[in-house]
Amino acid sequence: MIKDIVPSVHFYDQDFVDMYDRTWVWIDEFWTQGTKENGFSGNYLSYPDQETFNQFYSCLTALFLVYSNQAYSPYPIIDFFYGKQEESGAIRSDYSVKDGSIYLPKDNPEGVAPPIFAYVELGFYHKIGNKKRLKEIVPILEGHFDWLKENFLKENGLYSVPPAACMLGNVDRSKGYYPVDFNAQLAVNALYLSAIGDILNDK
């Protein structure tokens, strides 16, 4: 029984508890093994008609999977993206589920995604406590941060990215140029990078 593996919730609203329990059942049903073709090592949470591994969705997924007591590890989906990092520091928003190749949407030609890797990693650390992992992934996070700065930072200190990079398809962003959500996410990312540095420097 999945309920015996993952943490249980005690809450006055039974509908909420049922929804929580059902979520883990769905996760188990769609827990998928990576393939040699797509280069994914381990398992990941898939969904019907999935065509790409999306960076933002994967980060959100990992933030939930971290509560599974390692029954459904959140690490492989994040490590998949780290493994795709280019020499420039770029980590693209989407990669093909079929063969792991870069997928660049027409409305997001550089494949930018909400920059929340540091936030996710600090969450991992506080839930699981793997300091060694922080040390290993810091160069990746720094490289990605530098790539964003090199390509999207403007002279006024704000970042400009395509509306599609904000992952808010139900909100009209056609007239936006310096999206406040992306800039706020980047500031939070920098804050958590700094926090990770403090953890690593604490002997």
N, C-alpha and C positions, 0 to 999 in steps of 0.2 A: 504493500500500500504506500502510495506517495506521501500520504499524510503522516506516515511514520518516519519519513526521511527528512522532510523540511520542517522548519519551525511552525508551531501552531499559533493561532491568534485567538485570544479571548476578548470578546467585544460584545457589548449589549445588543448590537444590531446583527442578528443572525444572517440577514441577507448579505451584509458585508463579509462576514466570515465565509459564507458559501461561495461568494465571488472570489475571495482569496484562494480558497481550496480548489475551486474550479480552474483558476489561473494556472496552478501547478500541474493540474491534469492536462491542460492544453499544452503547456510547455513540454511535458513528457511525450505527448503525442507527436509533437513537431520537433523533437530533439533529433538532429540529423548528423550523420557522420560526414566529415569532409572527404574529398576525393583526391586522387593523385592528380587529376586534371586541373582542379581549381587550386591545388596547393594548400588547402586548409588542413592544418594538423589538429586533430581532435574533433569535438562535436560542437554544434552551434544550434541556436534556435532559428528554425526556418519558418516559412509561411507559404500558403498556397500561391503558386505562380510566381515565386520569387525569382527575379532575374539578376539582381545584384546584391552584393554585400554593401550596405549603406553605412557610412561611418557614424552618422548621428544616431540612427536607429540602433546601431550596435552598441554605442555608448549607453543609451537609455536602457537597452536590454541588460547590459552588464551591471548597471546600477541596481536592477531588481534581482538578478541571478546571484549577486553577492550574499543574499539572505538565504541561500539554499543549503547552507552548511557544506558547501563544496560538492553537493550531489550533482549540481549542474554548474560546472566551473565557468566563471565569467572571464577567465583569462584568455582562452584561445581566440575568441572573437576580437579582442583588443590586440592581441599579439599578431593576429593576421594582418592588421593594418600597419603595425610597426614593421613587420617584415616586408611591407611594400614600400617603405620609405625610400625616396630617391636621393641621389647624391646632393641635390639642391636642398633637401630637407622636406620636400613636398610629400604629403600623404593625401591622396585624392579621396574624394567623397564616395566614389563607387567603384567596385570591381566586380567583374562577371562571376556569377555563381558557376557558370559552365567551365570556364578555363582560367579564372583568376586575373584576366587581363583588365587594364584600366578602361573604365567606361566614363566618358566625358559628355554630359548632357549639353545640348546646344545652348541652353539658357544658363549654363554654368561651365564655360569652356576650360577653366583651370581646375575644376573639380574641388572647389572650396567647400568646407563644411563648418558648422558651428564648432569653435575650438574649445572642447571641454575635456580633453584627455587628462590634463593635470587634476581637474576636479574628480574625475573617475578614479584616478590612481590614488588620490588621497583618501577617497572613500574605501577603496580596497584596503589601504593600510590600516585605517581605523577599525575596519570590520575583521580583517584577517591578520594584520600585523606583520607583514612580510617586508622588513626593511631592506633586505638584500635586493628585492625586486625594484624598489625605488632607486637604488644606486644604479641598477642596470638600465633603467628606462629614462633616466634624466637626460642623457645625451640625445635620445630620440626626441623628447619633448622640446629640448632647447633648439634642435635643428628645425623642427616643425614651426616653432615660434619665430625663428629667424626668417624662415621662408615666407611666412605670412607678412612679416614686417617688410621684407625686401620687395614684395610684390604688390601689397595692398595698402600700405601706409602712405598717406598724403602729407603734404607740407604742413597742414594745419594740425597734425597729430591724430587725425581720425582715420579710420580704415574704411575703404570703399570696396564693397563686393557686390556681385550680382544679386538681385532679390532672391533668386532660387537658392543661393547659398544659405539663406536664413531658415530654410525648411518650414516656411509658413505659407503653404500653397493656398490656404483659404483666406489670406489677407492680401489685399492689393498693395504691392510695394513698388509699383511701376514708376512712381515719382520720387522714390527715395534714392539717396546717393550715399549717405553715411548712416546705415541702419543702426539704430540705438541698441537693438538686441545683440547684434554681432559685436559691436564695440564693447558693450557691457560684458559679454561672454569672454572677450579677449582680456579685458581687465581682470576678471575673476580668474581666468586661466593663469595670468601673470602672478596674481596673489597666491594661488595654490602652488605654483612653481616655486615661489619664494618660501612658502611653508614647507614644501618638500626639502628645499635646501636647508632650512633650519633643523629639520628632523635628522638629516644626514650629517650635519655639523655638530649635533648634540652627542658628544662622546659619553 
